[in-house]
Amino acid sequence: SFKKRILPSNLTSFHSPTGKRLFLQSLRSNHANAYFPLIQQFINQSDPAYCGLTTLVLVLNALGMDPNVRWKGGWRWYGNEDMLLERCGCVEEERVKREGISLEVFGGMGRCQGVSVQVKRPLSQHQYHQHTNNGDKTNNGGYFLVTSFSRKSLHQTGDGHFSPIAAYHEPTDSCLVLDVARFKYTPYWVPLHELYNAMVPVDLATQKSRGWVL
């Protein structure tokens, strides 16, 4: 069995002195507006293959979306990932537990919940830089950026993974990843060019690169 993983040296832990300093500077420069609605809903994925589903649940609750079905008692809430599987027929639960979900399925499931979704692939690092910068600067609770990347490219264990971006630090050109595998890695700062390069490797399940979702 395993108890957490050590964060690779190319990444900066959010709770480290440097990580805290980056966050404060990001906050003061108005590049951390996405952080607050996301951190209020920040959860751990309930299954090792559920990173995509968990990220979507996190974002839907951060957006204040109404699932229009009861979670428990009289409360309407995206209480767990199973609610997405039950409401969307585009993917089977057993398959998700074996393979996770692709970028296209993530986008499709978001649209099933009434969210406007744009799926982007790494054709231009400048475009990704703009989306990360502008999203974290102008976010008012209605716009979030989710990244699908290869952990191997960041020297982490595992491979394909989804997580939301919570902040951007302009002086170091890095962004804050709220890793939904909370049992594995703490949230961390990653240089933007490294995260972009981690989206380039081809996903063997789709034969396409990974990417990001707006």
N, C-alpha and C positions, 0 to 999 in steps of 0.2 A: 504494500500500500504506500501512498504518498501523502506528505503533508506540505502543501505549497511548493512553489518552485522559486529559485533565486532569479531575480530579474537580471537579464544580461546587462553588461556594463555600458552598452550603447544607448540604453534607455534610462530615464531618470524617474525614480519613484516619486509619486505625487506627495507622499508624506515626508520625504527627505527635506533637509534644510534648503537645498537647491530647488526642489520641486515646489515647496511653499513660496519661495521667492519668485519663481516663474509665474505662479498663479496670481500672486498679489500684483505683479507688474501687468499681467494680462487683464486682471480685473480693472485696474486703474486706467488702462488704455481702451476699455470698453470692448475687449475681445473675449469675454467670458460669460456673456449673457445666456448662452445655452446651458451653462453649468447648473444653474439653480433649478429650473424645472426638471432637468434630468436627474440631479442628485436626490431630489425629493422622491423619485420613483425607482432609484437604483436598486436592482435585485440581482441575485445569483441565479444562473441558469440551473434548472432542476434536473437536467440530464446532460451528460458530457457532449451530446450531439445537438443540444437545443440552443446554441449561441444565437442563431438567426431568429428563432422564435422568441427567445427571451429579450433580445434587442428590440424586436418589434413591439412586444408587450410594454417594455419600458418607454418607448417613444410614443405609443398610443396613449398611455396614461399621462405622459408629460404634456401631450397635446390637449389633454382633457376630453378625448373622444368618448362618446357614449356607445357602449357595445349593444345597447338596446335589448339585452338579456340579463337576467339576474345572475350574479356571482354566488352570493350566499344571503339568506334571509331576504330582505327587500332591496339589497344593494346591487346596483349595476356598476360593474367594475371589471377591468381586465385582470382578474385575480391570478391567472396562471396561463401557461402556454397551451394547455389542453383546450381552452376556450377557442383559440385560433384554429386548432385542428378540427374541432367539432363544427365550426362555422364555415370552413373553407374546404371544398371538395377537391382542390387542386393537388393535394398531396396526402399520402397515407402515413399514419402515425409510425408504423413499423419501419417504413422506408426512411422516415426522418431520423429515427433512432439509429439506423444503420449508416446513413450517409449525410445527415444534416439537410440543409436546403441550399439551393443555388441563388444567385443574385436575382435571376428572373422570377423565381418562386417568391422570394422575399418581396419584390415589387408587386407581384400579383396579389399576395396576401394582404399587403398594405392597401391596395386598391379595393379589395373585398370589404375592408373596414371603413371605406369612404375617404381615404387619404389620397391626396394628389401626390404621385410618386414619379420621380425621374431617375432612371437607372443609367449610370455613366460608367464607361470603361476607360482605362488609362491610355488615352490617345494623346493627351497633352498635360504635362505637369503644370503648365501655367494655368490651365482651366481648373485643375484640382486646387491649386494654390488660391485662386480667386474664390472658389466655393467655400473653402475652409476659412479664409480670411473674412469674407463678407458675411458668411453665415454666423460666425461667432461674434461678429461686431454688431450686426443688425437684429439678431434674434430677439423676438419679443414673446416667445412661447409658441410660435406658429411655424417654425422652420428648424429642422434638425438635419445633421449630416451623419450618415452611417457608413462605415467603411468595412468592406470585405477584403481580407488580406491573407497572405501566407505567413504563418508564424515562423516558418523556417527561415524566411528572408530577414526576420528580425532577431534571429539566433535564439528563438524560443522553442520549446518542445511542442510537438503537434504540427498541424498544417493549417487548413482553411479555418477562418474564424471571422465572426461578425462582432462589432462593438460600435457604440456611438462616440462621436467627437464632442468634447465638452468645452474646449477653450483653445485659443491660439495665442502663441507668444511671438510677437513680431521680431524682436532683436535676435532671437536664436532660430527663427523660422521653424518652430516646432509646435506640435499640438498635443492636447491632453486626451488620452484614450481611457474611457471608463470601461475597463475590461469586465464583461459580464461573467467570465469564469473567475469569480471572486475567490473560489477555493484554490485557484492556481496562481494568479498574478494580481498584485496590487494595481490600481490605476497608475498610469505612467505617462511621462512626456516622451515623445519620439520626434526626431527631426523629420520635417515634412517630406524631404526627398527620400528618406529611408522608407517611410510608410507608403509613399507613391510606388517605389520600386517593389515593395512587398505585394502590390496589387497586380503587378505585371505577369508573374508566373501563371501558366495555364492550369486551370482547374480540370483535372482528368475526367471528372464526371460530366462536364459540359464542353470540354475542348475549347474553352474560351478563357481569357484572362479574368481576374476578379475585378473589383471596382468599387464604386461608391453609390450611395442612394441619397437623394434629396427629398 
